[in-house]
Amino acid sequence: MVIWTRWCDTTTFVHLFCTAAPDFFTASGKRHIARQLSHHAQSDSLKNGFTEDAAFSMAFETLDEADIGNYLQARSLAEQVVRMARGIDARETAAEALALSGGFVKAKELADELQHRFPQHSVLNSSSLPTIRATIEMQSGNPARALELLRQAEPYDLSEFSSLAPPYIRGLAYLRSKRANEAAREFQKILDYPGIAMLSPRHSLARLGLARSYVLMGDTARSRQAYEEFLASWKDADPDIPILKEAKREYAKLRQFTA
């Protein structure tokens, strides 16, 4: 890690890499490395007076924690982001993380605030905010309502600004609704476009979503293959990650059932 952080100090270009690199490591479950790189980038930004940059880096860290199931940590980091920054990118990303991790009241407040401040921002109002509100509904046990809200975001599914959030959340909502074929379609959409938000951990998490979709379909062969591909890509992952522990339990149960 010392090598990484010293290298990150060398140039502005490399600093930008170190700001993006945490997602790369999170995509294979190496959150301990990702956190250190995130904290280094944030510290460097704050040292140079770039508060919004530090907040944006922290917001992505927050979303990564929410995606892998570290909800308490995600909510704590999101509160820091909100106190630190007023920028659209940091606050929108923090709101998405709060929606995923159970901070529904604050997530809704942020979504309403952003809509009020940026009423003419088409992608924000047509994609990001509906996705945040859909995530709140899904995590509150209303996946059907979530799917309704996500219809508005569909034209932006493959937008870089959306960072794969609409298809990923839609896939999760279909899973909650036991609509396996539709869920598989959304996760496959993410896998079919690896160049969009290419460092996002949602590419690897889509593989897990696909495995769970195949289980619901009763397709044990393809579900086992998808689980194995996900677990192979996370073979060096931190062992305490909640979503990894869930995947291992699900795979063990599937193997036992099909043995």
MOFENTA-V35996 format. One record per pair of residues at least 12 apart in sequence whose ideal C-beta (glycine too) atoms are under 10 Angstrom apart, sorted by the first residue. I is the first residue (numbers start at 1). J is the second residue. Records with the same first field share a line. If there is no record, write none. Layout:
I=J + J
//
This chain:
1=32 + 33 + 36 + 37 + 40
2=36
4=18 + 21 + 25 + 33 + 36 + 37 + 40
5=18 + 36 + 37 + 39 + 40 + 41 + 43 + 44
6=40
8=21 + 37 + 40 + 41 + 44
9=40 + 44
15=40 + 41 + 44 + 45 + 48 + 53
16=41 + 53
17=37 + 41
18=36 + 37 + 38 + 40 + 41 + 44 + 57
19=37 + 38 + 40 + 41 + 42 + 44 + 45 + 53 + 54 + 56 + 57 + 60
20=37 + 41 + 57 + 60 + 198 + 199
21=33 + 34 + 37 + 38 + 40 + 41 + 199
22=34 + 35 + 36 + 37 + 38 + 39 + 40 + 41 + 57 + 60 + 61 + 64 + 199 + 201
23=37 + 38 + 60 + 61 + 63 + 64 + 67 + 163 + 197 + 198 + 199 + 200 + 201 + 202 + 203
24=37 + 198 + 199 + 200 + 201
25=37 + 38 + 64 + 199 + 201 + 237 + 238
26=38 + 60 + 61 + 63 + 64 + 65 + 67 + 68 + 199 + 200 + 201 + 202 + 204 + 205 + 237 + 238 + 241
27=64 + 198 + 199 + 200 + 201 + 202 + 203 + 204 + 205 + 233 + 234 + 237
28=201 + 204 + 233 + 234 + 235 + 236 + 237
29=68 + 201 + 204 + 230 + 231 + 233 + 234 + 235 + 236 + 237 + 238 + 239 + 241 + 243 + 244 + 247
30=234 + 236 + 237 + 238 + 241
31=61 + 64 + 65 + 68 + 70 + 73 + 201 + 237 + 238 + 240 + 241 + 244
32=237 + 238 + 240 + 241
33=238
34=60 + 61 + 64 + 65 + 201 + 238
35=61 + 64 + 65 + 73 + 238
37=57 + 61
38=54 + 57 + 58 + 60 + 61 + 62 + 64 + 77
39=54 + 57 + 58 + 61
40=57
41=53 + 54 + 56 + 57 + 58 + 60 + 61
42=54 + 55 + 56 + 57 + 58 + 61 + 80 + 84
43=57
44=57
45=57 + 58
46=84
51=84 + 85 + 86 + 87 + 90
52=84 + 85 + 86 + 87 + 88 + 89 + 90
53=85 + 87 + 89 + 90
54=80 + 81 + 84 + 85 + 90
55=80 + 81 + 82 + 83 + 84 + 85 + 86 + 87 + 89 + 90 + 91 + 93 + 94
56=81 + 84 + 85 + 87 + 88 + 89 + 90 + 91 + 93 + 94
57=81 + 90
58=77 + 78 + 80 + 81 + 84 + 85 + 90 + 93 + 94
59=77 + 78 + 80 + 81 + 82 + 84 + 85 + 87 + 89 + 90 + 91 + 92 + 93 + 94 + 95 + 96 + 97
60=77 + 81 + 89 + 90 + 93 + 94 + 97 + 163 + 199 + 200
61=73 + 74 + 77 + 78 + 80 + 81 + 93 + 97
62=74 + 75 + 76 + 77 + 78 + 79 + 80 + 81 + 82 + 90 + 93 + 94 + 95 + 96 + 97 + 98 + 100 + 101
63=77 + 78 + 81 + 93 + 94 + 95 + 96 + 97 + 98 + 100 + 101 + 163 + 165 + 200 + 201 + 202
64=77 + 97 + 200 + 201 + 202
65=77 + 78 + 97 + 100 + 101 + 241 + 242
66=78 + 94 + 96 + 97 + 98 + 99 + 100 + 101 + 102 + 103 + 135
67=96 + 97 + 100 + 101 + 168 + 200 + 201 + 202 + 204 + 205 + 243
68=201 + 205 + 237 + 238 + 241 + 242 + 243 + 244
69=100 + 101 + 241 + 242 + 243 + 244 + 245 + 246
70=101 + 240 + 241 + 242 + 243
71=97 + 98 + 100 + 101 + 102 + 103 + 139 + 242
72=101 + 102
73=97 + 101
74=94 + 97 + 98 + 100 + 101 + 102 + 103
75=94 + 97 + 98 + 100 + 101 + 102 + 103 + 106 + 107
76=101 + 103
77=94 + 97 + 98 + 101
78=90 + 91 + 93 + 94 + 95 + 96 + 97 + 98 + 99 + 100 + 101 + 103 + 106 + 107 + 110
79=94 + 98 + 103 + 106
80=94
81=93 + 94 + 95 + 97 + 98 + 110
82=94 + 95 + 98 + 103 + 106 + 109 + 110 + 113
86=113 + 117
88=114 + 117 + 118 + 121 + 124 + 128
89=124 + 128 + 161
91=110 + 111 + 113 + 114 + 117
92=110 + 111 + 114 + 118 + 121 + 124 + 128 + 129 + 131 + 132 + 161 + 165
93=110 + 128 + 132 + 163 + 165
94=106 + 107 + 110
95=107 + 108 + 109 + 110 + 111 + 112 + 113 + 114 + 128 + 129 + 131 + 132 + 133 + 135 + 136
96=110 + 111 + 128 + 129 + 131 + 132 + 135 + 163 + 165 + 169
97=132 + 135
98=110 + 111 + 132 + 135 + 136
99=111 + 131 + 132 + 133 + 134 + 135 + 136 + 137 + 138 + 139 + 140 + 169
100=132 + 135 + 136 + 138 + 139 + 165 + 169 + 172
101=135 + 139
102=136 + 139 + 140
103=136 + 139
104=133 + 135 + 136 + 137 + 139 + 140
105=136
107=132 + 133 + 135 + 136 + 139
108=132 + 133 + 136
110=129 + 132
111=124 + 125 + 128 + 129 + 130 + 131 + 132 + 133 + 135 + 136
112=129 + 133
114=128 + 129 + 132
115=128 + 129 + 133
121=161
122=156 + 161
123=153 + 155 + 156 + 159 + 160 + 161 + 162
124=161 + 162
125=152
126=152 + 153 + 154 + 155 + 156 + 159 + 162 + 166
127=150 + 152 + 153 + 154 + 155 + 156 + 157 + 159 + 161 + 162 + 163 + 165 + 166
128=153 + 156 + 159 + 161 + 162 + 163 + 165 + 166
129=149 + 152 + 153
130=146 + 148 + 149 + 150 + 151 + 152 + 153 + 154 + 156 + 165 + 166 + 169
131=146 + 149 + 150 + 152 + 153 + 156 + 162 + 163 + 165 + 166 + 167 + 168 + 169 + 170
132=149 + 165 + 169
133=145 + 146 + 149 + 150 + 152
134=146 + 147 + 148 + 149 + 150 + 151 + 152 + 153 + 165 + 166 + 169 + 170 + 172 + 173
135=149 + 150 + 165 + 168 + 169 + 172 + 173
136=149
137=149 + 150 + 169 + 173
138=150 + 169 + 170 + 172 + 173 + 174 + 175 + 176 + 177
139=169 + 172 + 173 + 176
141=176
142=173 + 176
143=169 + 170 + 172 + 173 + 174 + 175 + 176 + 177 + 178 + 179
144=173 + 176 + 177 + 179
145=173
146=169 + 170 + 172 + 173 + 174 + 176 + 177
147=169 + 170 + 173 + 174 + 176 + 177 + 179 + 182
148=173
149=166 + 169 + 170 + 173
150=165 + 166 + 167 + 169 + 170 + 173 + 174 + 186
151=166 + 170
152=166
153=165 + 166 + 167 + 169 + 170
154=166 + 167 + 170
157=170 + 186 + 189 + 190 + 193 + 196
158=189 + 190 + 192 + 193 + 195 + 196 + 197
159=196 + 197
160=195 + 196 + 197 + 198
161=197
162=196 + 197
163=196 + 197 + 199 + 200 + 202
164=186 + 189 + 190 + 193 + 196 + 197 + 200 + 201 + 202 + 203 + 205 + 206
165=197 + 200 + 202
166=186 + 189
167=185 + 186 + 187 + 188 + 189 + 190 + 193 + 196 + 202 + 206 + 209
168=186 + 187 + 189 + 190 + 197 + 200 + 202 + 203 + 205 + 206 + 209
169=186 + 202
170=182 + 183 + 185 + 186 + 187 + 189
171=183 + 184 + 185 + 186 + 187 + 188 + 189 + 190 + 202 + 205 + 206 + 209 + 210 + 212 + 213
172=186 + 187 + 205 + 209 + 212
173=186
174=186 + 187 + 209 + 213 + 216
175=187 + 209 + 212 + 213 + 215 + 216
178=216
179=213 + 216
180=212 + 213 + 214 + 215 + 216 + 217 + 218 + 219
181=213 + 216 + 217
182=213
183=209 + 210 + 212 + 213 + 214 + 216 + 217
184=206 + 209 + 210 + 211 + 212 + 213 + 214 + 216 + 217 + 219 + 222 + 226
185=210 + 213
186=206 + 209 + 210 + 213
187=202 + 203 + 205 + 206 + 207 + 208 + 209 + 210 + 211 + 212 + 213 + 226
188=206 + 207 + 209 + 210 + 213
189=206
190=202 + 203 + 204 + 205 + 206 + 207 + 209 + 210
191=203 + 204 + 206 + 207 + 209 + 210 + 226
192=206
201=243
203=233
204=229 + 230 + 233 + 234 + 237
205=230 + 234 + 243 + 247
206=226 + 230
207=225 + 226 + 227 + 228 + 229 + 230 + 231 + 232 + 233 + 234 + 247
208=226 + 227 + 229 + 230 + 231 + 233 + 234 + 243 + 244 + 246 + 247 + 250 + 251
209=226 + 230
210=222 + 223 + 225 + 226 + 227 + 229 + 230
211=223 + 224 + 225 + 226 + 227 + 228 + 229 + 230 + 231 + 247 + 250 + 251 + 254
212=226 + 227 + 246 + 247 + 250
213=226
214=226 + 227 + 254
215=227 + 250 + 251 + 253 + 254 + 257
220=254 + 255 + 257 + 258
221=258
223=250 + 251 + 254 + 258
224=251 + 254 + 255 + 258
226=251
227=247 + 248 + 250 + 251 + 252 + 254 + 255
228=251 + 255
230=243 + 244 + 247 + 251
231=244 + 247 + 248 + 251
234=247 + 248
//
